[in-house]
Amino acid sequence: MSYLKKIKIKNKILIVLTMTVLLLVSQVFFIATQIIERVRFNNIIGVFMILSTLINIIILVDLVKCIVNSINEINNVLKDTLKGKLTGKINIDNKDEIGEIAILINVFLDKMNNLILKNKDYFSNLSVAVDELAISGTRAFDGIHEITNDLNELTHFSSANAGNIEEVTASIQEMASNTQVISQKSQNAFESSKEILNSVSIGKREISDVLEANNKSKESMDEVFEAIIALKVSSEHIGEIGSIIKGISEQTNLLSLNAAIEAARAGERGKGFTVVTEEIKKLAVKSNESISKISLLINEIQDKANYADRIIRKDQHIMDISVKKSKDIAEEFKTILERTEIITDEIRRISSSSSDQSRISETIANIMSDILVTTQKNDSTIHSINKVLNEQLSFYNEVGLSIQDLAELISVLKDSSDKWKCNCTTES
């Protein structure tokens, strides 16, 4: 608008200049008329002055007309420029100030034309870039949103898994405690079996002494009688120890069953002590079978010992029979000794396996505790990551709004630049 005001002011100046020239011409005519009246056309000089004045007036009018035409042409081009048309040119070849102004205006229009053309290209490219940026931002927002949903599901699964691990850890710790108790009882049974083995060894030696006494004399009958009594007592002790070992075997079977159940619950983590559980079960079965055989042997030994006692009490004549029975008892004691050694070795192996299983159970319990702690830490880490991702979602949302505002601004600028009609062939 200020530029339009300037153009109007220039037009007014041009009108004033024209009026001044016309006023000057009228004054010249008036002076010429006065001169003509004074000289009354008799003076040649007066005529010459009148002609000269007329020629000057004609030249001045032509000059004013040329200036007015140039200014009108400049004015028309500037009006077209204000309407958004940059395709016009001022065709003035004058070397005066008006010609210089025309050249400067043409240069200005060329630069404006190039600038607006470049801006149109820039706005078009920028609009495409902003659209691609908006698409990328939307994809990133959707990707982070999907990751956030996956992390929420992972958090829920991690919390549930932590509860299951805690239950399994408690069960394994309880089983480890029971295994430790059984290991202690197995150790006690092993110590008792060694005492039984020692007692059986003593009984065997006493039977040997009885046999020697039967061969020597009747005086050895009392020693044989005492040895048989000791044999009966030892067999009773063996029966008691057999009952203890049988109870341990039953508890071992129960432990093996519980361990198999816990191993199945633990899945892959329970494979560590599944083999030990099977070995314990096999040893328990063998121990039970051996104890049954030993019980039969002990009953047989007790029967034979009672029988030998009756024979010795009856008569000296049956000494030979007593010697024979003593030999049988010695053989039975030898068998008992061998069986007791086997049972002692098996109990030792059970005790060792129970100790190994106890250590494995404790190790697994510690591993499960570490897994629980790690799971809880992972849960906390997932919560932190989820919080950061939520902040990123908020940030991308704000970026999306900013991109939308930028796209609207670029659209407005592009529309404004499209209003200008440019000459596409103009060189930079």
Long-range contacts (C-beta under 8 A, 24 or more apart in sequence): 3-78, 3-82, 4-82, 7-75, 7-78, 7-79, 10-71, 10-75, 11-75, 14-67, 14-68, 14-71, 17-64, 18-64, 18-68, 21-60, 21-61, 21-64, 24-60, 25-57, 25-60, 25-61, 28-53, 28-56, 28-57, 66-94, 67-98, 70-94, 70-98, 70-99, 70-102, 71-98, 73-102, 74-98, 74-101, 74-102, 74-105, 77-105, 77-109, 78-105, 81-109, 81-112, 84-419, 84-420, 84-421, 85-420, 85-421, 86-112, 86-113, 86-116, 86-420, 86-421, 86-422, 86-423, 87-113, 87-421, 87-422, 87-423, 110-426, 113-422, 113-423, 113-426, 114-426, 114-427, 114-428, 116-417, 116-420, 116-422, 117-422, 117-424, 117-426, 119-413, 119-417, 120-414, 120-417, 120-418, 120-422, 123-410, 123-413, 123-414, 123-417, 124-414, 126-410, 127-407, 127-410, 127-411, 127-414, 130-403, 130-406, 130-407, 130-410, 131-407, 133-403, 134-400, 134-403, 134-404, 134-407, 137-396, 137-399, 137-400, 137-403, 138-400, 140-396, 141-393, 141-396, 141-397, 141-400, 144-389, 144-392, 144-393, 144-396, 145-393, 147-389, 148-386, 148-389, 148-390, 148-393, 151-382, 151-385, 151-386, 151-389, 152-386, 154-382, 155-379, 155-382, 155-383, 155-386, 158-375, 158-378, 158-379, 158-382, 159-379, 161-375, 162-372, 162-375, 162-376, 162-379, 165-368, 165-371, 165-372, 165-375, 166-372, 168-265, 168-266, 168-368, 169-365, 169-368, 169-369, 169-372, 171-262, 171-265, 172-262, 172-266, 172-361, 172-364, 172-365, 172-368, 173-365, 175-258, 175-259, 175-262, 175-361, 176-358, 176-361, 176-362, 176-364, 176-365, 178-255, 178-258, 179-255, 179-259, 179-354, 179-357, 179-358, 179-361, 180-358, 182-248, 182-251, 182-252, 182-255, 182-354, 183-351, 183-354, 183-355, 183-357, 183-358, 185-248, 185-251, 186-248, 186-252, 186-347, 186-350, 186-351, 186-354, 187-351, 189-244, 189-245, 189-248, 189-347, 189-351, 190-344, 190-347, 190-348, 190-351, 192-241, 192-244, 193-241, 193-245, 193-340, 193-343, 193-344, 193-347, 194-344, 196-237, 196-238, 196-241, 196-340, 196-344, 197-337, 197-340, 197-341, 197-344, 199-234, 199-237, 199-238, 200-234, 200-238, 200-333, 200-336, 200-337, 200-340, 201-337, 202-230, 202-234, 203-227, 203-230, 203-231, 203-234, 203-333, 204-330, 204-333, 204-334, 204-337, 206-230, 206-231, 207-231, 207-326, 207-329, 207-330, 207-333, 208-330, 210-326, 211-323, 211-326, 211-327, 211-330, 214-319, 214-322, 214-323, 214-326, 215-323, 218-316, 218-319, 221-312, 221-316, 221-319, 224-312, 224-322, 224-326, 225-309, 225-312, 228-305, 228-308, 228-309, 228-312, 229-309, 231-301, 231-305, 231-329, 231-333, 232-302, 232-305, 232-306, 232-309, 235-298, 235-301, 235-302, 235-305, 236-302, 238-294, 238-298, 238-336, 238-340, 239-295, 239-298, 242-291, 242-294, 242-295, 242-298, 245-287, 245-291, 245-343, 245-347, 246-288, 246-291, 248-287, 248-347, 248-350, 249-284, 249-287, 249-288, 249-291, 250-288, 252-280, 252-281, 252-283, 252-284, 252-287, 252-350, 252-354, 253-281, 253-284, 253-285, 253-288, 255-280, 255-354, 256-280, 256-281, 256-284, 259-357, 266-364, 269-364, 269-367, 269-368, 270-364, 272-360, 272-363, 272-364, 273-357, 273-360, 273-361, 273-364, 276-353, 276-356, 276-357, 276-360, 277-357, 279-353, 280-350, 280-353, 280-354, 280-357, 283-346, 283-349, 283-350, 283-353, 284-350, 286-346, 287-343, 287-346, 287-347, 287-350, 290-339, 290-342, 290-343, 290-346, 291-343, 293-339, 294-336, 294-339, 294-340, 294-343, 297-332, 297-335, 297-336, 297-339, 298-336, 300-332, 301-329, 301-332, 301-333, 301-336, 304-328, 304-329, 304-332, 305-329
